[in-house]
Amino acid sequence: MTKLKNIVQSPVFAKQKKKLHKQQINDLDIAVKALFHNPALGELKRGDLQTILIYKFKMKNQHLLLAYEVVGSSLFLYTFGSHENFYRDLKNYLHH
C-alpha cells in the first residue's frame, strides 16, 4: 500500500464536523489520524458499498461509524455518524 499524502473531506463530512463541539472534533481528529497512519483499520463493505471502508470509533460515550476510501495516495472521508440509517444515507450520498 502506498503512503498516504493527503486527506479529502466530502462536503457532507465537513458540514457534519462543523456542527460538533470542541471535544467531539478532537475525538474525530484522533480517529482520522489513526486512519491516515493505518488505512487498513476499517472494515471493507460488500455489495453497493464494496469500495468503502467503515471505521468504528468512540466519541464521548457514543459509538460512531466513519465511511472512507483510499484512492491512490489520498484518504477520502465521506461521512460519519451513529449506526441508525448510516448505510442508507451513505448509499444515497454516493449514488447521487
C-alpha positions as CSV (number, residue, x, y, z in Angstrom):
1,M,0.0,0.0,0.0
2,T,1.3,3.4,-0.9
3,K,1.9,6.1,1.7
4,L,-1.0,8.5,2.1
5,K,-0.2,12.1,1.3
6,N,-3.5,14.0,1.8
7,I,-6.9,13.9,3.3
8,V,-10.0,14.9,1.3
9,Q,-13.3,15.7,3.1
10,S,-16.6,15.4,1.3
11,P,-19.0,18.4,1.7
12,V,-21.2,16.2,3.9
13,F,-18.3,15.3,6.2
14,A,-17.2,19.0,6.5
15,K,-20.8,20.1,7.3
16,Q,-21.2,17.4,10.0
17,K,-17.9,18.3,11.5
18,K,-18.7,22.0,11.7
19,K,-21.7,21.2,14.0
20,L,-19.6,19.3,16.6
21,H,-18.3,20.6,19.9
22,K,-14.6,21.1,20.5
23,Q,-14.1,17.8,22.4
24,Q,-16.1,15.9,19.7
25,I,-13.9,17.4,17.0
26,N,-10.9,16.3,19.0
27,D,-12.2,12.7,19.1
28,L,-13.0,12.7,15.4
29,D,-9.5,14.1,14.6
30,I,-7.9,11.3,16.6
31,A,-9.9,8.7,14.5
32,V,-8.9,10.4,11.3
33,K,-5.2,10.4,12.3
34,A,-5.4,6.8,13.1
35,L,-6.8,6.0,9.7
36,F,-4.2,8.3,8.0
37,H,-1.4,6.3,9.6
38,N,-3.0,2.9,9.1
39,P,-5.8,2.9,6.4
40,A,-6.4,-0.9,6.9
41,L,-8.0,-0.3,10.3
42,G,-11.5,-0.1,8.7
43,E,-13.7,-3.0,7.5
44,L,-14.4,-3.3,3.8
45,K,-18.0,-3.4,2.9
46,R,-19.8,-5.6,0.3
47,G,-22.4,-5.1,-2.3
48,D,-23.2,-1.5,-3.3
49,L,-20.5,-0.2,-0.9
50,Q,-17.7,-2.6,-1.9
51,T,-15.0,0.1,-2.3
52,I,-15.9,1.8,1.0
53,L,-14.3,1.1,4.4
54,I,-16.0,1.6,7.7
55,Y,-14.0,2.5,10.8
56,K,-15.8,2.2,14.2
57,F,-14.7,4.7,16.9
58,K,-16.0,6.3,20.1
59,M,-16.9,10.0,20.5
60,K,-17.5,10.7,24.2
61,N,-19.6,7.6,25.2
62,Q,-21.2,7.1,21.8
63,H,-20.1,4.5,19.1
64,L,-19.9,6.0,15.7
65,L,-19.1,4.8,12.2
66,L,-16.8,6.7,9.7
67,A,-17.0,5.9,6.0
68,Y,-13.8,6.4,4.0
69,E,-12.0,5.3,0.9
70,V,-8.3,5.2,-0.1
71,V,-7.7,6.2,-3.7
72,G,-4.0,6.4,-4.7
73,S,-2.3,8.4,-2.0
74,S,-5.5,10.2,-0.8
75,L,-7.8,9.4,2.1
76,F,-11.4,10.4,1.1
77,L,-13.6,10.9,4.2
78,Y,-17.3,10.6,3.2
79,T,-19.4,10.8,6.3
80,F,-19.7,9.7,10.0
81,G,-22.5,9.1,12.4
82,S,-24.4,6.6,14.5
83,H,-25.5,3.3,13.1
84,E,-29.1,4.4,12.7
85,N,-29.8,4.9,8.9
86,F,-26.0,5.3,8.3
87,Y,-25.7,2.9,5.4
88,R,-28.9,4.1,3.8
89,D,-27.8,7.7,3.9
90,L,-24.3,6.7,2.7
91,K,-25.7,4.9,-0.3
92,N,-27.9,7.8,-1.1
93,Y,-25.0,10.2,-1.0
94,L,-22.7,8.0,-3.1
95,H,-25.2,7.2,-5.8
96,H,-26.5,10.8,-6.4
